[in-house]
Amino acid sequence: MNKKVGLLLSGCGKLDGSEIHESVVTILALDRAGVEIVYMAPDIEFTVANHLTCEDTNERRSTLIESCRISRCEIENIENIKTSDIDALILPGGFGAAKNLCNFADKDADAVVHPYVEQLILKMNEHSKPIGAICIAPVVIAKILGQKNIKLTIGNDITTASAIEDMGCTHVDCAVDNIVTDHANKIVTTPAYMLGPSIKDIAMGIEKLVGKILSMT
C-alpha cells in the first residue's frame, strides 16, 4: 500500500497563503517517491494581499478554495481529516502559515492556532507520525508542541527564532540546503525561503525534508 502524506495548505501565494514554490517542490518530491498526497486546508476566509504591490486589499477569499489552485482542484477540509487517513503531515511555508493556520503574524509567541490544525497536529504527534514544516510554518508546530522542547529551525532570523524559544522550543540555526530533525518527536524542519535565495536552493532542503519524513513512516 502506498504511503499517504498530508499536505496542509493555507491559501495560494507567499504574502497571504502557501508559498507556491515550496508547495510545488514538496509535491514533486512526494510524487517522485510514489506517495499519495492528501491535500487539505482549513475552511476560513482571509484577507488578500496584492502580490504586485505587496499591499493588503479589501478583498477576502476562502483558504480552502484558494489552496485548490495549488492542489489542482483536489482538496479536503481539514475538519474531515483523521490521523488514520495519513502516515505523515507536511506544512509548506508562506505567510498564510503564520496568518491563516494561526495568528503568529499578529501575536508572535502569544499566537492561537486554528482548532482543527491544532487537533490534527496533536493527534499526529500522539501517534508518533512524522510532521514536516517548511519556512515559517515551524511556528505552528512550536505553538502546539512547545511544551515538549522540540528542536526546530526557521533558518537564522533572530526575531522569529526568539519567538520560537519563547514558545518552549529550541531553535537551531540551519542553512537553506539542510534540515533539522527532532528524532524523539519525529519533527523535521527546513528554512526554505526564510533564507532563499532561489528555488534551486530551497529545493535541496525540502527534498531532504521529504526524504527524512518518508524514512520515518
C-alpha positions as CSV (number, residue, x, y, z in Angstrom):
1,M,0.0,0.0,0.0
2,N,1.3,3.5,-0.9
3,K,2.2,5.8,1.8
4,K,-0.2,8.7,2.3
5,V,1.2,12.1,3.2
6,G,-1.0,15.1,4.1
7,L,-0.1,18.5,2.7
8,L,-1.5,21.2,4.8
9,L,-2.1,24.4,2.7
10,S,-3.0,27.9,3.8
11,G,-4.1,29.6,0.5
12,C,-2.1,30.4,-2.6
13,G,0.7,32.9,-2.7
14,K,3.7,33.8,-0.4
15,L,2.1,37.0,1.1
16,D,-1.2,35.6,2.2
17,G,-1.2,31.8,1.7
18,S,1.1,28.9,0.9
19,E,4.4,29.7,-0.8
20,I,3.9,28.3,-4.3
21,H,7.5,27.2,-5.0
22,E,7.8,25.5,-1.6
23,S,4.5,23.7,-2.1
24,V,5.3,22.5,-5.7
25,V,8.8,21.3,-4.8
26,T,7.2,19.3,-1.9
27,I,4.6,17.9,-4.2
28,L,7.2,16.9,-6.8
29,A,9.4,15.2,-4.2
30,L,6.4,13.3,-2.8
31,D,5.2,12.3,-6.3
32,R,8.6,11.1,-7.3
33,A,8.6,8.9,-4.2
34,G,5.3,7.3,-5.3
35,V,3.4,8.8,-2.4
36,E,-0.3,9.5,-2.4
37,I,-0.8,13.2,-1.4
38,V,-3.8,14.1,0.7
39,Y,-4.3,17.9,0.2
40,M,-6.1,19.8,3.0
41,A,-6.7,23.3,4.2
42,P,-9.0,24.9,6.8
43,D,-12.2,26.4,5.5
44,I,-11.9,30.0,6.6
45,E,-11.8,33.4,5.0
46,F,-8.6,35.5,4.9
47,T,-7.6,39.0,3.8
48,V,-5.9,39.1,0.4
49,A,-2.5,40.7,-0.5
50,N,-1.7,42.3,-3.8
51,H,1.3,40.3,-4.9
52,L,2.4,43.0,-7.3
53,T,2.4,45.9,-4.8
54,C,2.8,43.8,-1.6
55,E,-0.1,45.8,-0.1
56,D,-3.2,44.5,1.6
57,T,-6.5,44.8,-0.3
58,N,-10.1,45.0,1.0
59,E,-10.8,41.6,-0.6
60,R,-11.5,38.4,1.4
61,R,-11.1,34.9,0.0
62,S,-11.5,31.3,1.1
63,T,-8.4,29.5,2.2
64,L,-9.9,26.2,1.1
65,I,-10.8,27.5,-2.4
66,E,-7.5,29.3,-2.9
67,S,-5.5,26.2,-1.9
68,C,-7.2,24.4,-4.8
69,R,-5.0,26.5,-7.1
70,I,-2.0,24.5,-5.9
71,S,-3.7,21.1,-5.4
72,R,-5.3,21.3,-8.9
73,C,-8.9,21.2,-7.5
74,E,-8.4,18.2,-5.2
75,I,-8.6,19.1,-1.5
76,E,-10.2,18.2,1.8
77,N,-11.4,20.4,4.6
78,I,-9.0,19.7,7.4
79,E,-12.1,19.3,9.7
80,N,-12.7,16.0,7.9
81,I,-9.1,14.6,8.2
82,K,-8.4,11.9,10.7
83,T,-4.9,10.8,11.9
84,S,-5.7,7.4,10.4
85,D,-6.1,8.9,7.0
86,I,-2.4,9.8,6.6
87,D,1.1,8.4,7.5
88,A,2.8,11.8,7.8
89,L,2.0,15.6,7.5
90,I,3.9,18.4,5.8
91,L,3.2,22.1,6.1
92,P,4.7,24.4,3.4
93,G,5.6,27.9,4.4
94,G,4.3,31.2,3.1
95,F,2.7,34.0,5.2
96,G,-0.5,32.0,5.3
97,A,1.0,29.6,7.7
98,A,1.5,32.5,10.1
99,K,-1.7,34.3,9.2
100,N,-4.3,31.7,8.4
101,L,-3.2,28.5,10.2
102,C,-2.5,30.6,13.2
103,N,-2.2,34.3,14.1
104,F,1.6,34.3,14.7
105,A,1.9,37.2,12.2
106,D,0.0,39.4,14.7
107,K,0.6,37.8,18.1
108,D,4.1,36.2,17.9
109,A,4.6,33.8,20.8
110,D,1.0,34.6,22.1
111,A,-0.5,33.2,18.9
112,V,-3.5,30.9,18.7
113,V,-3.7,28.1,16.2
114,H,-6.7,27.2,14.2
115,P,-8.5,24.5,16.2
116,Y,-8.6,21.8,13.5
117,V,-5.0,22.4,12.7
118,E,-4.0,22.1,16.3
119,Q,-6.2,19.0,16.8
120,L,-4.6,17.2,13.8
121,I,-1.0,18.0,14.7
122,L,-1.6,17.0,18.4
123,K,-3.0,13.6,17.2
124,M,-0.2,13.1,14.7
125,N,2.3,13.6,17.5
126,E,0.5,11.4,19.9
127,H,0.5,8.6,17.3
128,S,4.2,9.1,16.6
129,K,3.6,10.1,13.0
130,P,6.1,12.4,11.4
131,I,5.5,16.1,10.7
132,G,7.5,18.3,8.4
133,A,7.4,22.1,8.5
134,I,8.9,24.4,5.9
135,C,10.0,28.1,6.1
136,I,7.8,30.0,8.6
137,A,5.5,27.0,9.2
138,P,7.6,25.7,12.2
139,V,6.0,28.4,14.3
140,V,2.7,26.5,14.1
141,I,4.4,23.4,15.4
142,A,6.2,25.4,18.1
143,K,2.9,26.8,19.4
144,I,1.2,23.5,19.6
145,L,4.1,21.3,20.9
146,G,6.3,23.8,22.6
147,Q,5.9,22.1,26.0
148,K,8.0,19.2,24.5
149,N,11.0,21.4,23.9
150,I,11.2,20.4,20.3
151,K,14.2,21.3,18.1
152,L,13.1,23.4,15.1
153,T,14.6,25.8,12.6
154,I,13.4,28.7,10.5
155,G,17.0,29.5,9.4
156,N,18.7,32.2,11.3
157,D,16.2,35.1,11.7
158,I,16.8,36.3,15.3
159,T,13.3,37.7,16.0
160,T,11.4,34.6,14.8
161,A,13.9,32.3,16.5
162,S,13.4,34.2,19.7
163,A,9.6,33.8,19.5
164,I,10.0,30.0,18.9
165,E,12.1,29.7,22.0
166,D,9.6,31.8,23.9
167,M,7.0,29.1,23.0
168,G,9.2,26.5,24.7
169,C,11.2,25.1,21.7
170,T,14.9,25.0,20.9
171,H,15.8,26.9,17.7
172,V,18.7,25.6,15.7
173,D,20.4,27.7,13.0
174,C,20.3,26.0,9.7
175,A,21.4,26.6,6.1
176,V,18.8,26.6,3.3
177,D,20.1,23.2,1.9
178,N,19.8,21.4,5.2
179,I,17.2,20.2,7.7
180,V,16.8,20.0,11.5
181,T,15.4,16.7,12.8
182,D,13.9,16.2,16.3
183,H,14.1,12.4,16.3
184,A,12.2,11.9,19.5
185,N,9.1,13.7,18.2
186,K,9.6,12.9,14.5
187,I,9.6,16.6,13.6
188,V,11.6,17.8,10.5
189,T,12.1,21.4,9.5
190,T,14.0,23.4,6.8
191,P,14.3,27.1,6.3
192,A,13.5,27.4,2.5
193,Y,12.5,31.0,1.6
194,M,13.2,32.2,5.1
195,L,16.7,32.2,3.6
196,G,16.4,31.5,-0.1
197,P,17.6,33.0,-2.4
198,S,16.1,30.8,-5.2
199,I,14.0,27.8,-6.0
200,K,17.1,25.6,-6.7
201,D,18.4,26.4,-3.2
202,I,15.2,25.8,-1.3
203,A,14.6,22.6,-3.3
204,M,17.7,21.0,-1.7
205,G,16.4,21.4,1.9
206,I,12.8,20.5,1.0
207,E,13.9,17.3,-0.8
208,K,15.9,16.3,2.2
209,L,12.9,17.0,4.5
210,V,10.6,14.8,2.3
211,G,13.2,12.0,2.3
212,K,13.6,12.1,6.1
213,I,9.8,12.3,6.7
214,L,9.3,9.2,4.4
215,S,12.0,7.3,6.2
216,M,10.2,7.8,9.5
217,T,6.8,6.4,8.3
